[in-house]
Every structure is written in C-alpha cells, then in structure tokens.
Amino acid sequence: MTTDKIKVGIIGANPNVGWAGRAHFPALLNLPEFQIAALCTSRPESAKAAAEYYGVPTYFHDFREMVQQPDLDVISVSVRVTLHLEMVLAALAAGKHVFCEWPLGRNLAEAEEMASAARGKNLNTMVGLQAQGDPVLNRLKQLLQEGYVGQVLSCNMTLFTEGRIHLESADVWEAEYANGASALTIGGGHTLDALAFCVADFEEISAQVSTELKHRYVSDTQTYVPVTSPDHIIIGGKLANGAAVSATVAYVPWHTSGWKMEVYGSKGTLVSTSDSYPQIVKPRLFGARKDDSGLKELSIPDELTRIPPEVPQGPGFNVAQLFRRMGEGVRSNQPAQPDFDRGLQIHRLIHTIEESSRTGKRLKVQ
C-alpha cells in the first residue's frame, strides 16, 4: 500500500444511535492516516443524513454494494452482533481488511466461520476488544513482564455494571440469549480478555452462569420483556502461568461499583480500577512492592498513548488505539492484534464457561 490515506467504509453509521457514532467516527476522524470514504446504514434516507452529518462523500444502504467499491481498503462493521457474520464474510470475500466490533459472532460457530474465512487471505482483521489498546492496561502488562510482582500467585477481577438492565425498544433484542449480547459475551468478553491480555490466558475453569433478572422494563413502551440472556457470571480456576484466578461479572440495577482487577505476587501487588468498563472509562493503576508501606498510584508512560491528542477520552479513545495498530499492519502487510483468531480464542473461553456452568464440571479451556 502507498502512503495515501487508508480509506474506510463504515457499516452502521447513525450519528444518534449505536457504537459507531460514539467510538468509530471520533477515532477515525482524528487519525490522520485514515479517511472515512463511505458509510452504510439500513435505509437510503438515514444513509444520506449520516453522510451529510459527517461530511462523507459516498453513502449506501446496501452493505453488499459498499464492500465492492474498489477504492475502499478497510470495512468497519459496527452494528448489532446478529448482523456481523454476513457483513464480515461479504467484506472478506471482496478482499477488504475488516475491523469488526466485539462480540465477533453470536456464538462460537459464527466466530469460527469468520476466523476461518480470514485465514490465508493476506488481509488484516481486527476485533474490537478495545481493552488491549488501553495505555493503563498495557502498563500493567509491562510491569508484570518486568517482574514487578514477582511470581504471580493469584488474580481477582470483578465487574458490577448496569449493562443493559434498563432497556428501550431498540435494545430488546439483547434480552434473548441466542442473539449473543449479554453480560457473559459483552461485559465478560471484554473484561476477561483484558485479564488474559494483562496476566495470562485461562487454562481451566469452573463457572456458574445465571439469569437473575428474569424480566426487564422497557422504558419507552412501559412494558416488561422476558429475559434469557445471562446477567451473572462467577468463575474460578487457573491461568496458564499457574496462578489461581477468580472473576465475577454482573449486570445489576443500581449503584454499581465498576471494574477492578487485582494481581498478587511473591514480591508485590498491582491493582487497576475503573468506574465502568475499563476499555471505555479510563482506568487507574496502583502498585506496591513488598517493602512499600501501601499501594500508590503509578504513572503511565506517554509512549503508550499512540494517538493524537485530538482523539477525545471515552469510547473512541481505545478504538483509535486499535485502529492505529491496524493501519500500521495494513501498510506493512503484517498482522495486528487483537485479530479474528484472538476473538475466536475469547469465544472459546466463553463457550467453556457456558459448558462448565451447564455440566457442573471443571473444564480445560481450548
């Protein structure tokens, strides 16, 4: 690829609703190596309105037509997870690099199909596990690799957040387990990946998955809908480095405590916290060695923030961190992380969690 801007087509571009407007547009509009060259929504009128709003020259209401455009390099898929499979496969078949939001698919089978389709095509893929781009979490990972805590003995992670407890009509689809958007796949997927990225992959687990709120209130229709998506996940087990691990992820109604990860070792302790999802709300990092009097907040090296200051804090920040990695991969013809195979790995972890809960057995993670 030349030094020209990398041209992106975004599927899912409503400026008023959805993740793309909150994260992908703020990221890409402030990364000089990228140009948003086209966008696609589900209707002609909304596509035109979005193009006018963002100043994008070309717009579509059929993603199949957009992915065939020869001047597009990257397709960004940022729509509900039930639509990912068809869109990703079409983009890959058209020879495009693909950034797909997390979860990669509704289930393990869909993730396997997308990852398989991407292999051998000499294309960059990336899945939106944005915690891997966060400077604080990358610093935590660095410190562990440098031996800050010595031998890692145990790790504990918790996430208590409102999630999608309070619904509107547009969100009701998430209440159904088969649609693949739940505390397990979203809250769990993002934060369990963050733990594995920083500390070590999961080796074996025992898990309990449950749906505690069997109905959720839909505010705009003032009705209740039945819920089959899980909202509580409790995990115990062992990491690949031999450390004991425990994790709890829960969607709860009120006064949530956010996210916390604690890593305890033979020579010290590291703790990171966020008021919500760590990939969205900037976490803080605290540490202490064995002879310190207590935990203190640690500084984060500037070089771990690899994006321009124009990119705002919030949802777009770590998306921009990942897009910058992807851009470098596209230009150098080298893979960038987290790719579809990493997404598949987290889907396999989620599948093992479900199987452990269903069977009551402690299972190896494949």
C-alpha positions as CSV (number, residue, x, y, z in Angstrom):
1,M,0.0,0.0,0.0
2,T,1.2,3.5,-0.7
3,T,1.4,6.4,1.8
4,D,-2.0,7.6,0.7
5,K,-4.7,7.7,3.4
6,I,-6.3,4.3,4.2
7,K,-9.9,4.6,3.0
8,V,-12.5,3.2,5.4
9,G,-16.2,2.3,4.8
10,I,-18.2,2.1,8.0
11,I,-21.3,-0.1,8.2
12,G,-23.6,1.2,11.0
13,A,-23.3,5.0,10.8
14,N,-26.3,6.5,12.5
15,P,-24.9,9.6,14.4
16,N,-27.7,9.4,17.0
17,V,-27.7,5.7,17.8
18,G,-25.1,3.0,18.1
19,W,-21.4,2.4,18.8
20,A,-20.0,3.7,15.6
21,G,-21.2,7.3,16.3
22,R,-19.8,7.1,19.9
23,A,-16.5,5.5,19.1
24,H,-15.5,4.7,15.4
25,F,-16.2,8.1,14.0
26,P,-14.4,10.1,16.8
27,A,-11.5,7.7,16.4
28,L,-11.2,7.7,12.6
29,L,-11.9,11.4,12.1
30,N,-8.9,12.2,14.3
31,L,-6.4,9.7,12.9
32,P,-4.6,11.4,10.0
33,E,-3.7,8.2,8.3
34,F,-7.4,7.3,7.7
35,Q,-10.2,8.7,5.6
36,I,-13.8,7.8,6.1
37,A,-14.6,7.4,2.4
38,A,-18.0,5.8,2.6
39,L,-20.7,4.8,5.1
40,C,-23.7,2.5,5.1
41,T,-26.9,2.4,7.1
42,S,-30.0,0.2,6.6
43,R,-32.1,2.9,4.8
44,P,-31.4,5.4,2.0
45,E,-32.7,8.4,4.0
46,S,-30.6,7.6,7.1
47,A,-27.5,6.9,5.0
48,K,-27.9,10.3,3.3
49,A,-28.5,12.1,6.6
50,A,-25.4,10.4,8.2
51,A,-23.2,11.3,5.2
52,E,-24.3,14.9,5.4
53,Y,-23.7,15.0,9.2
54,Y,-20.2,13.5,9.0
55,G,-19.2,15.1,5.6
56,V,-18.6,11.7,4.0
57,P,-18.7,11.8,0.2
58,T,-20.3,8.4,-0.6
59,Y,-23.1,6.5,1.1
60,F,-25.0,3.3,0.7
61,H,-28.0,1.4,2.2
62,D,-26.8,-2.0,1.0
63,F,-23.5,-3.2,2.6
64,R,-23.0,-5.7,-0.3
65,E,-22.7,-2.8,-2.7
66,M,-20.4,-0.8,-0.4
67,V,-17.9,-3.6,0.2
68,Q,-17.4,-4.0,-3.6
69,Q,-16.2,-0.4,-4.0
70,P,-12.6,-0.7,-5.4
71,D,-11.2,2.4,-3.6
72,L,-12.1,1.1,-0.1
73,D,-9.3,-0.5,1.9
74,V,-11.0,-1.3,5.3
75,I,-14.5,-2.1,6.2
76,S,-15.6,-1.3,9.8
77,V,-18.6,-3.4,11.0
78,S,-20.2,-1.7,13.9
79,V,-23.8,-3.0,14.1
80,R,-25.7,-5.4,16.3
81,V,-23.9,-8.7,16.7
82,T,-26.7,-10.6,14.9
83,L,-25.6,-9.0,11.6
84,H,-21.9,-9.4,11.9
85,L,-21.5,-12.8,10.1
86,E,-23.0,-11.9,6.8
87,M,-21.3,-8.5,6.6
88,V,-17.9,-9.7,7.6
89,L,-17.9,-12.6,5.2
90,A,-19.0,-10.2,2.4
91,A,-16.2,-7.8,3.2
92,L,-13.6,-10.6,3.3
93,A,-14.8,-12.1,0.0
94,A,-14.4,-8.6,-1.5
95,G,-10.8,-8.6,-0.4
96,K,-11.2,-5.9,2.2
97,H,-9.4,-5.6,5.6
98,V,-12.0,-5.8,8.3
99,F,-12.4,-4.3,11.8
100,C,-15.4,-6.0,13.4
101,E,-16.8,-4.9,16.8
102,W,-17.0,-7.4,19.7
103,P,-18.6,-9.9,20.0
104,L,-17.3,-11.3,16.8
105,G,-20.3,-13.5,16.4
106,R,-23.4,-14.6,18.2
107,N,-21.7,-17.8,19.2
108,L,-18.6,-19.9,18.8
109,A,-19.7,-21.4,15.4
110,E,-20.1,-17.9,13.8
111,A,-16.7,-16.8,15.2
112,E,-15.1,-19.9,13.8
113,E,-16.6,-19.3,10.4
114,M,-15.3,-15.7,10.3
115,A,-11.8,-16.5,11.6
116,S,-11.6,-19.4,9.1
117,A,-12.7,-17.2,6.2
118,A,-10.0,-14.6,7.1
119,R,-7.1,-17.1,7.2
120,G,-4.8,-17.2,4.2
121,K,-6.3,-14.1,2.5
122,N,-3.3,-11.8,3.3
123,L,-5.8,-9.4,4.9
124,N,-5.7,-7.6,8.3
125,T,-8.5,-8.4,10.6
126,M,-9.2,-6.8,14.0
127,V,-11.9,-7.4,16.6
128,G,-13.0,-4.6,18.9
129,L,-11.5,-5.9,22.2
130,Q,-10.5,-2.3,23.0
131,A,-9.0,-3.0,26.4
132,Q,-5.9,-4.3,24.6
133,G,-5.3,-0.7,23.4
134,D,-5.6,1.0,26.7
135,P,-2.4,2.6,27.9
136,V,-3.0,1.8,31.6
137,L,-3.7,-1.9,31.0
138,N,-0.6,-2.1,28.7
139,R,1.4,-0.6,31.5
140,L,0.1,-3.2,33.9
141,K,1.1,-5.9,31.4
142,Q,4.6,-4.4,31.1
143,L,5.1,-4.3,34.8
144,L,4.1,-7.9,35.2
145,Q,6.5,-8.9,32.4
146,E,9.3,-6.9,34.1
147,G,8.7,-8.8,37.4
148,Y,7.1,-6.0,39.4
149,V,5.1,-8.5,41.5
150,G,7.5,-11.4,41.1
151,Q,5.7,-14.8,40.6
152,V,2.0,-14.2,40.0
153,L,0.2,-16.1,42.7
154,S,-3.4,-15.1,42.2
155,C,-5.6,-12.7,40.3
156,N,-9.1,-11.5,41.1
157,M,-11.4,-9.4,38.8
158,T,-14.9,-8.0,39.3
159,L,-17.2,-6.0,37.1
160,F,-20.5,-4.8,38.5
161,T,-22.3,-2.5,36.0
162,E,-25.8,-1.6,34.9
163,G,-25.1,-3.0,31.4
164,R,-28.4,-3.3,29.6
165,I,-30.6,-3.7,32.7
166,H,-32.6,-0.6,31.7
167,L,-33.9,-1.2,28.1
168,E,-35.5,0.8,25.3
169,S,-37.3,-0.8,22.4
170,A,-34.2,-0.7,20.2
171,D,-32.3,-2.8,22.8
172,V,-34.9,-5.5,23.4
173,W,-33.2,-8.0,21.1
174,E,-30.3,-8.2,23.7
175,A,-32.7,-9.9,26.2
176,E,-32.7,-13.1,24.1
177,Y,-29.7,-15.4,24.8
178,A,-29.5,-16.6,21.2
179,N,-28.7,-13.1,19.9
180,G,-25.2,-13.1,21.6
181,A,-25.3,-9.9,23.6
182,S,-25.2,-10.4,27.3
183,A,-23.2,-9.9,30.5
184,L,-21.3,-13.0,29.5
185,T,-20.4,-12.0,25.9
186,I,-20.0,-8.2,26.3
187,G,-19.2,-7.5,29.9
188,G,-17.5,-10.8,30.3
189,G,-15.8,-10.9,26.9
190,H,-14.2,-7.5,27.2
191,T,-13.0,-7.8,30.8
192,L,-11.9,-11.5,30.7
193,D,-9.9,-10.6,27.6
194,A,-8.4,-7.7,29.5
195,L,-7.4,-10.1,32.3
196,A,-5.9,-12.7,29.9
197,F,-4.1,-10.0,27.9
198,C,-2.5,-8.5,31.0
199,V,-1.8,-11.5,33.1
200,A,-2.2,-14.9,31.3
201,D,-4.7,-16.9,29.3
202,F,-7.2,-19.1,31.2
203,E,-6.2,-22.7,31.4
204,E,-9.0,-24.4,33.3
205,I,-12.2,-23.1,34.9
206,S,-15.2,-23.9,36.9
207,A,-18.1,-21.5,36.2
208,Q,-21.7,-20.6,37.2
209,V,-23.8,-18.6,34.7
210,S,-27.2,-17.4,35.6
211,T,-30.1,-15.0,34.7
212,E,-31.2,-13.4,37.9
213,L,-33.4,-10.7,36.4
214,K,-36.0,-12.8,34.5
215,H,-37.8,-9.7,33.2
216,R,-36.6,-6.2,32.2
217,Y,-38.5,-3.0,31.9
218,V,-38.7,-1.3,28.6
219,S,-39.0,2.4,29.3
220,D,-40.4,3.8,26.1
221,T,-43.2,1.2,25.9
222,Q,-43.7,0.9,29.7
223,T,-43.7,-2.9,29.3
224,Y,-41.7,-5.8,30.6
225,V,-39.9,-8.4,28.4
226,P,-38.8,-11.9,29.4
227,V,-35.0,-12.3,29.6
228,T,-32.9,-15.4,28.7
229,S,-29.5,-13.6,28.4
230,P,-27.3,-14.3,31.5
231,D,-26.6,-11.4,33.8
232,H,-24.3,-13.0,36.4
233,I,-21.1,-15.0,35.8
234,I,-18.9,-16.4,38.5
235,I,-15.6,-18.1,37.6
236,G,-12.8,-19.8,39.5
237,G,-9.8,-21.6,38.0
238,K,-6.2,-21.5,36.9
239,L,-4.3,-19.3,34.4
240,A,-1.7,-20.6,32.0
241,N,1.1,-19.2,34.3
242,G,-0.2,-21.4,37.1
243,A,-1.8,-18.6,39.1
244,A,-5.2,-19.0,40.8
245,V,-7.9,-16.8,39.3
246,S,-11.4,-15.7,40.3
247,A,-13.7,-13.4,38.3
248,T,-17.3,-12.1,38.7
249,V,-19.2,-10.2,36.1
250,A,-22.7,-9.0,36.8
251,Y,-25.3,-6.6,35.4
252,V,-27.1,-5.1,38.3
253,P,-29.7,-2.4,38.5
254,W,-28.3,0.4,40.8
255,H,-25.3,2.0,42.4
256,T,-22.7,-0.1,40.7
257,S,-19.0,-0.4,41.8
258,G,-17.5,-0.7,38.3
259,W,-14.4,-2.8,37.4
260,K,-11.4,-3.9,39.5
261,M,-8.5,-6.2,38.8
262,E,-6.1,-7.3,41.5
263,V,-2.8,-9.2,40.8
264,Y,-1.0,-10.6,43.8
265,G,2.6,-11.9,43.5
266,S,5.5,-13.1,45.6
267,K,7.1,-9.6,45.5
268,G,4.2,-7.2,45.2
269,T,0.7,-6.2,44.1
270,L,-0.9,-4.4,41.2
271,V,-4.5,-3.1,41.2
272,S,-6.4,-1.4,38.4
273,T,-9.8,0.1,38.8
274,S,-12.4,1.9,36.6
275,D,-15.9,3.3,37.3
276,S,-17.3,1.2,34.4
277,Y,-15.9,-0.9,31.6
278,P,-12.1,-0.3,31.6
279,Q,-12.0,-0.1,27.8
280,I,-14.4,2.9,27.9
281,V,-13.8,4.7,31.2
282,K,-10.1,5.3,31.8
283,P,-8.8,3.0,34.5
284,R,-6.2,3.9,37.1
285,L,-3.3,1.8,38.2
286,F,-1.9,1.3,41.7
287,G,1.0,-0.8,42.9
288,A,3.3,-1.7,45.8
289,R,6.4,-3.8,46.2
290,K,6.8,-6.0,49.3
291,D,8.7,-3.3,51.3
292,D,6.4,-0.4,50.4
293,S,4.0,1.0,53.0
294,G,0.9,0.7,50.8
295,L,-0.5,1.0,47.3
296,K,0.3,4.2,45.4
297,E,-0.9,5.3,42.0
298,L,1.5,4.6,39.2
299,S,2.3,6.9,36.3
300,I,1.7,5.8,32.7
301,P,4.5,6.4,30.1
302,D,3.5,8.8,27.4
303,E,4.6,6.4,24.6
304,L,1.8,4.0,25.5
305,T,-0.7,6.6,24.2
306,R,-0.1,6.3,20.5
307,I,-2.9,8.5,19.1
308,P,-3.2,12.3,18.6
309,P,-4.4,14.5,21.5
310,E,-7.4,15.4,19.3
311,V,-9.0,12.0,20.0
312,P,-11.3,12.5,22.9
313,Q,-11.3,10.4,26.1
314,G,-14.2,8.0,26.2
315,P,-15.5,5.3,23.8
316,G,-13.4,6.4,20.8
317,F,-10.0,6.5,22.6
318,N,-9.1,2.9,22.7
319,V,-10.9,2.2,19.4
320,A,-8.4,4.8,18.0
321,Q,-5.5,2.9,19.6
322,L,-6.6,-0.3,17.9
323,F,-7.2,1.4,14.5
324,R,-3.7,2.9,14.6
325,R,-2.3,-0.6,15.1
326,M,-4.5,-1.9,12.3
327,G,-3.3,0.9,10.0
328,E,0.3,0.0,10.6
329,G,-0.5,-3.6,9.8
330,V,-2.2,-2.7,6.6
331,R,0.7,-0.5,5.5
332,S,3.4,-3.0,6.4
333,N,1.4,-6.1,5.3
334,Q,1.9,-7.5,8.8
335,P,-0.9,-8.8,11.2
336,A,-2.1,-6.6,14.1
337,Q,-3.7,-7.6,17.4
338,P,-6.3,-8.3,18.5
339,D,-7.3,-10.2,15.3
340,F,-10.1,-12.6,14.5
341,D,-8.1,-15.5,15.9
342,R,-7.9,-13.7,19.2
343,G,-11.6,-13.1,19.0
344,L,-12.1,-16.8,18.4
345,Q,-10.0,-17.6,21.4
346,I,-12.2,-15.5,23.7
347,H,-15.3,-17.0,22.1
348,R,-13.9,-20.5,23.0
349,L,-13.4,-19.2,26.6
350,I,-17.0,-18.1,26.7
351,H,-18.2,-21.4,25.3
352,T,-16.1,-23.3,28.0
353,I,-17.7,-21.1,30.7
354,E,-21.2,-22.0,29.4
355,E,-20.3,-25.7,29.3
356,S,-18.8,-25.6,32.8
357,S,-22.0,-24.0,34.1
358,R,-24.2,-26.4,32.3
359,T,-22.4,-29.6,33.3
360,G,-21.2,-28.5,36.8
361,K,-17.6,-29.7,35.8
362,R,-14.2,-28.0,35.9
363,L,-13.0,-27.8,32.3
364,K,-9.9,-27.1,30.3
365,V,-10.0,-24.1,28.1
366,Q,-9.2,-25.0,24.5
